[in-house]
């Protein structure tokens, strides 16, 4: 019973994050999908794989947002995309990675309306199979009618709108090399859906040259990062949601801090050279002795120091007031 309570708390936390992220999910989704359905599918996948509950909620929700941007459903049964636990040794925690399935890559290619990848095929040792690359390339495959034996090859064919076609063939040795390069070789779809992952590898190698769409290139890059054991850093999507909410004021988005501080730097007078300092006459001001070490005030440093002492949410009104004051002192007209 003691173990059920933390698990329930994690599920509730993830549900809360997903609910907060629904507006961003909805904006990224294609017209034929909706945020409520994607959230339900994600929760179902999470409950099917309890190890996902060991991952940070931020990376888990970030993975769902990434799927929404790709327009792929993270459903193990459909095979468009998979949510897989990943041990981020650099951070010392478990995170979620998005691994696109071959059906997801095929869907992204077809959306470009420039090409279509035919369903990939597996070749077994008793099948009739031959192929040749080059200017007279061909591929012939006739599956055996009875027991087909062990898997030997996989291949994928793409047909372009101009009537031309291309294909990729991978043998079992090449497939296993790809698997050994993956940090998730002993868990996730490489264990539960080996044939599908083998087919996906052929589709991915072919898809790179089929379309230059941002979604397809992102999906390929995510898959290659996961295979190489490189963190995908998907929690940044959740950070964007929190940051957007934190800087909202009276329904209006505030300009980024980097842009405003850059304006201040442009208005700050450049430091005097040693010659200019020597030639400049010293004028005694009220309360300031002549010849004293006068410290020059840096408006950028002062502003950043004030901001650092504030809480992002609690001090937002004070931050806006101070910011407007500093902009006025620097002679910058507020937007």
FENQUI-V58420 format. One record per residue. N is the residue number from 1. OMEGA is omega in radians with two decimals (* if undefined). BURIAL is b if it has 9 or more other ideal C-beta (glycine too) atoms within 8 Angstrom, else e. Layout:
n->{N:N}
omega->{OMEGA:OMEGA}
burial->{BURIAL:BURIAL}
This chain:
n->{1:2:3:4:5:6:7:8:9:10:11:12:13:14:15:16:17:18:19:20:21:22:23:24:25:26:27:28:29:30:31:32:33:34:35:36:37:38:39:40:41:42:43:44:45:46:47:48:49:50:51:52:53:54:55:56:57:58:59:60:61:62:63:64:65:66:67:68:69:70:71:72:73:74:75:76:77:78:79:80:81:82:83:84:85:86:87:88:89:90:91:92:93:94:95:96:97:98:99:100:101:102:103:104:105:106:107:108:109:110:111:112:113:114:115:116:117:118:119:120:121:122:123:124:125:126:127:128:129:130:131:132:133:134:135:136:137:138:139:140:141:142:143:144:145:146:147:148:149:150:151:152:153:154:155:156:157:158:159:160:161:162:163:164:165:166:167:168:169:170:171:172:173:174:175:176:177:178:179:180:181:182:183:184:185:186:187:188:189:190:191:192:193:194:195:196:197:198:199:200:201:202:203:204:205:206:207:208:209:210:211:212:213:214:215:216:217:218:219:220:221:222:223:224:225:226:227:228:229:230:231:232:233:234:235:236:237:238:239:240:241:242:243:244:245:246:247:248:249:250:251:252:253:254:255:256:257:258:259:260:261:262:263:264:265:266:267:268:269:270:271:272:273:274:275:276:277:278:279:280:281:282:283:284:285:286:287:288:289:290:291:292:293:294:295:296:297:298:299:300:301:302:303:304:305:306:307:308:309:310:311:312:313:314:315:316:317:318:319:320:321:322:323:324:325:326:327:328:329:330:331:332:333:334:335}
omega->{-3.12:-3.13:-3.11:-3.10:3.10:3.13:3.12:3.11:3.12:3.13:3.12:3.12:-3.14:3.10:3.14:3.11:3.14:3.13:3.13:-3.06:-3.07:3.11:3.12:3.09:-3.11:-3.14:-3.08:-3.02:2.96:-3.04:-3.07:-3.13:3.09:-3.00:-3.12:3.14:-3.12:3.12:3.12:3.13:3.14:3.13:3.11:3.11:3.13:-3.14:3.09:-3.10:-3.07:-3.14:3.10:3.11:3.08:-3.11:3.12:3.11:-3.13:-3.13:3.14:3.12:3.07:3.11:3.11:3.11:3.09:3.08:3.14:3.12:3.09:-3.08:-3.13:-3.14:-3.14:-3.09:-3.13:-3.07:3.14:3.06:3.10:3.12:-3.13:2.99:-3.01:3.07:-3.11:3.14:3.11:-3.06:3.14:3.13:-3.12:3.14:3.08:3.11:3.13:3.02:3.07:3.07:3.13:3.04:-3.11:3.10:3.08:3.11:3.10:3.12:-3.13:3.08:-3.09:3.13:-3.14:-3.11:3.10:-3.08:3.09:3.10:3.10:3.11:-3.13:-3.07:3.06:-3.13:-3.13:-2.92:-3.14:3.06:2.94:-3.07:3.01:3.12:3.12:3.05:3.07:-3.10:3.06:-3.05:3.10:3.07:3.13:-3.09:3.07:-3.11:3.08:-3.06:-3.13:3.14:-2.99:3.11:-3.06:3.10:3.14:-3.11:2.88:3.10:3.11:-3.12:3.07:3.08:-3.12:-3.07:-3.14:3.11:3.12:-3.12:3.10:3.13:3.04:3.10:3.08:3.06:-3.03:3.12:3.12:3.12:-3.11:3.04:3.09:-3.13:-3.11:3.10:-3.08:3.05:-3.12:-3.09:-3.09:3.11:3.11:-3.01:3.09:3.10:-3.04:-3.10:-3.05:-3.10:3.12:3.13:3.08:3.10:3.14:-3.13:3.09:3.13:-3.13:3.13:3.14:-3.04:-3.13:-3.05:-3.05:-3.04:3.11:-3.11:-3.11:-3.11:-3.12:-3.14:3.08:3.14:3.12:-3.14:3.09:-3.12:-3.12:3.08:3.12:-3.13:-3.12:-3.14:3.13:3.13:3.12:3.09:-3.09:-3.14:3.12:3.11:3.10:3.08:3.11:3.13:-3.11:-3.10:3.14:3.13:-3.06:-3.07:3.09:3.09:-3.13:3.08:-3.09:3.10:3.09:3.12:-3.12:-3.12:-3.11:3.13:-3.09:3.12:3.08:3.08:3.12:3.12:3.13:-3.13:-3.12:3.14:3.12:3.14:3.14:3.04:-3.13:3.12:3.14:-3.14:-3.13:-3.06:-3.08:-3.14:3.13:-3.12:-3.13:3.08:-3.09:3.08:-3.09:-3.11:3.09:3.08:3.14:3.08:-3.10:3.11:3.14:-3.14:3.11:-3.08:3.12:-3.14:3.12:-3.12:-3.12:3.11:3.12:-3.12:-3.10:-3.12:-3.09:2.91:-3.06:-3.09:-3.03:-3.06:-3.04:3.13:3.11:3.10:3.14:-3.14:3.13:-3.12:3.13:3.12:-3.12:3.12:3.13:3.14:-3.14:3.12:-3.13:3.13:3.14:3.14:*}
burial->{e:e:e:e:e:e:b:e:e:b:b:e:b:b:b:e:b:b:e:e:b:b:e:b:b:b:e:e:b:e:e:e:b:e:b:e:b:b:b:e:b:b:b:b:b:b:e:e:b:e:b:b:b:e:b:b:b:b:b:b:b:b:b:b:b:b:b:b:b:b:b:b:b:b:b:b:e:e:b:b:b:b:b:b:b:b:e:b:e:e:e:e:e:b:b:b:b:b:b:b:b:b:b:b:b:b:b:b:b:b:b:b:e:e:b:e:b:e:e:b:b:b:b:b:e:e:b:e:b:e:b:e:e:e:e:e:b:e:b:e:b:e:e:b:e:e:e:b:e:e:b:b:b:b:b:b:b:b:b:b:e:e:e:e:e:b:b:b:b:b:e:b:e:e:b:e:e:b:b:e:e:b:b:b:e:e:b:b:b:b:e:e:b:b:e:b:b:b:b:b:b:b:b:b:b:b:b:e:e:b:b:e:b:e:b:b:b:b:b:b:e:b:b:e:b:b:b:e:e:e:b:b:e:b:b:e:b:b:b:b:b:e:e:b:e:b:b:b:b:e:e:e:e:e:e:e:e:e:e:b:b:e:b:b:e:e:e:b:e:e:e:e:e:e:e:e:e:e:e:e:e:e:e:e:e:e:e:e:e:e:e:e:e:e:e:e:e:e:b:b:e:b:b:b:e:b:b:e:e:b:e:e:e:e:b:b:e:e:b:b:e:b:b:b:e:b:b:b:e:b:e:b:e:e:e}
